[in-house]
Structure formats: C-alpha cells, structure tokens
Amino acid sequence: MFKKNSAKKKLFGKLPFQLVALLVLVVIFSLGSAFSRELYREYKIKKEIDTLKTEIESMEKDNYELSQLLEYYQTDEYREAEARKRLNLKEEGEQVVMIDEKVLSAEDMAIKEEEQKNSVSNYIKWWNYFFASQS
C-alpha cells in the first residue's frame, strides 16, 4: 500500500493543483463537446429519416394512383371512350347529334354584349358618360 501512495505522490506531487484541475476541466469539456456533437448528429439523422419517410409515403400514394390509372387505361370502357372521342366512332343504333357552337341564344348574346362593354377602356367609358349619352 505504501508504494501506491508514493506512486501517486510522484505523479501528482510534482504538478500543482491548478494544473491538475485544468487538465480535468479540459477532459470534461472535450467529452462534453463530443457528446453534444453526437446528439446534434443524431437529431439531424432523425430529421432526415422523417423527411425520407414523408417522401416515401408521397411516392407510394403517387404509385398507387398511377397503378389505378393504368388499370383504367386497360379497361374496355376507356378504349371505347377514346375511340368515340378521337375516331368519331359510334355504336350500332346510336345517333350522333352535332351542336353548332356559332348559334347563340338570346341570353348568350346579352352576356357577350355585356362583356364587350366591359372590355372598353376606361377613358372611353368616361367620354361616353360625359359626351355621348346626354339625352
């Protein structure tokens, strides 16, 4: 036992107390900074994992929607609708009715005239207000 105390006295006996305290503080500070860096690194990794999970959920939703759309495109219902639309085809017994878009009802004409009045620039409206309609 006596030899162990003498070994400690040899090691710490030569160093002043302030220097030993400083070394202990440096070791504690370095361990604390390493610990805090690891905590911050762990926080960033968890945040990135959450972001990637959100992205995965979004991609899975998009994938599901695309698979549903693909299934619809492979149905006879879609093929028939596209044939009617693009190739102007019809089934037997059907009658096709064409509506001429140039023929407008009286209500549509009134709406169009109102739109034209509103499209006139502001200074022309003022001119008409003061000079054109004084009756």
C-alpha positions as CSV (number, residue, x, y, z in Angstrom):
1,M,0.0,0.0,0.0
2,F,2.7,2.4,0.8
3,K,4.1,2.0,-2.6
4,K,0.9,3.0,-4.3
5,N,0.6,6.2,-2.4
6,S,4.2,7.0,-3.2
7,A,3.5,6.4,-6.9
8,K,0.6,8.9,-6.7
9,K,2.7,11.4,-4.9
10,K,5.4,11.1,-7.5
11,L,2.8,11.6,-10.3
12,F,0.7,14.3,-8.8
13,G,3.2,15.6,-6.3
14,K,5.2,17.4,-8.9
15,L,2.1,19.0,-10.6
16,P,0.4,21.9,-8.9
17,F,-3.3,21.5,-8.0
18,Q,-4.4,24.2,-10.5
19,L,-2.8,22.4,-13.4
20,V,-4.5,19.1,-12.4
21,A,-7.8,20.9,-12.1
22,L,-7.2,22.5,-15.6
23,L,-6.5,19.1,-17.1
24,V,-9.6,17.6,-15.6
25,L,-11.7,20.5,-17.0
26,V,-10.2,20.1,-20.4
27,V,-11.0,16.4,-20.4
28,I,-14.6,17.1,-19.2
29,F,-15.0,19.9,-21.8
30,S,-13.7,17.7,-24.6
31,L,-16.0,14.8,-23.6
32,G,-19.0,17.2,-23.3
33,S,-18.4,18.7,-26.7
34,A,-18.0,15.2,-28.3
35,F,-21.3,14.2,-26.6
36,S,-23.1,17.3,-27.8
37,R,-21.8,16.8,-31.4
38,E,-23.2,13.3,-31.3
39,L,-26.5,14.4,-30.0
40,Y,-26.8,17.0,-32.8
41,R,-25.7,14.4,-35.4
42,E,-28.4,12.1,-34.1
43,Y,-31.0,14.9,-34.3
44,K,-30.1,15.6,-37.9
45,I,-30.3,11.9,-38.8
46,K,-33.7,11.5,-37.2
47,K,-34.9,14.7,-39.1
48,E,-33.6,13.3,-42.4
49,I,-35.3,9.9,-41.6
50,D,-38.6,11.7,-41.0
51,T,-38.2,13.6,-44.3
52,L,-37.5,10.4,-46.2
53,K,-40.5,8.7,-44.6
54,T,-42.7,11.5,-45.7
55,E,-41.3,11.3,-49.2
56,I,-41.8,7.6,-49.3
57,E,-45.4,8.0,-48.3
58,S,-45.9,10.6,-51.1
59,M,-44.3,8.3,-53.6
60,E,-46.4,5.3,-52.5
61,K,-49.5,7.4,-52.9
62,D,-48.4,8.5,-56.4
63,N,-47.5,4.9,-57.3
64,Y,-51.0,3.8,-56.2
65,E,-52.7,6.5,-58.2
66,L,-50.6,5.6,-61.3
67,S,-51.4,1.9,-60.9
68,Q,-55.2,2.8,-60.7
69,L,-54.8,4.9,-63.8
70,L,-53.0,2.2,-65.6
71,E,-55.8,-0.3,-64.7
72,Y,-58.4,2.2,-66.0
73,Y,-56.4,2.6,-69.3
74,Q,-56.5,-1.1,-69.8
75,T,-60.3,-1.4,-69.5
76,D,-62.7,-1.6,-72.4
77,E,-64.6,1.4,-71.1
78,Y,-61.5,3.6,-71.6
79,R,-60.8,2.2,-75.1
80,E,-64.4,2.8,-76.1
81,A,-64.4,6.4,-74.8
82,E,-61.2,7.1,-76.6
83,A,-62.4,5.6,-79.8
84,R,-65.6,7.7,-79.7
85,K,-63.6,10.9,-78.9
86,R,-60.6,10.5,-81.3
87,L,-62.1,8.5,-84.1
88,N,-65.6,9.8,-84.0
89,L,-67.0,6.2,-83.7
90,K,-70.4,5.3,-82.5
91,E,-72.2,2.1,-81.6
92,E,-74.9,0.5,-83.7
93,G,-78.3,2.1,-83.1
94,E,-76.8,5.3,-81.7
95,Q,-77.4,8.7,-83.3
96,V,-74.8,11.4,-83.2
97,V,-76.0,14.9,-82.5
98,M,-73.8,17.9,-83.5
99,I,-74.4,21.2,-81.8
100,D,-73.3,24.3,-83.8
101,E,-71.4,26.5,-81.4
102,K,-71.9,29.5,-83.6
103,V,-75.6,29.6,-82.9
104,L,-76.1,31.6,-79.7
105,S,-79.2,32.0,-77.6
106,A,-80.5,35.5,-76.8
107,E,-79.1,35.1,-73.2
108,D,-75.7,34.3,-74.6
109,M,-75.8,37.3,-76.9
110,A,-76.7,39.6,-74.0
111,I,-73.8,38.2,-72.0
112,K,-71.4,38.7,-74.9
113,E,-72.6,42.3,-75.4
114,E,-72.0,43.0,-71.7
115,E,-68.5,41.5,-71.9
116,Q,-67.8,43.8,-74.9
117,K,-69.0,46.8,-73.0
118,N,-66.8,45.9,-70.1
119,S,-63.8,45.5,-72.4
120,V,-63.9,49.1,-73.4
121,S,-61.1,51.1,-71.9
122,N,-61.8,53.4,-69.0
123,Y,-61.2,56.7,-70.8
124,I,-63.7,55.8,-73.5
125,K,-66.3,55.0,-70.8
126,W,-65.8,58.5,-69.3
127,W,-66.0,60.1,-72.7
128,N,-69.3,58.3,-73.4
129,Y,-70.6,59.2,-69.9
130,F,-70.0,62.9,-70.4
131,F,-70.5,63.5,-74.1
132,A,-72.3,60.6,-75.8
133,S,-75.3,60.0,-73.6
134,Q,-76.8,63.4,-72.8
135,S,-80.4,62.7,-73.7
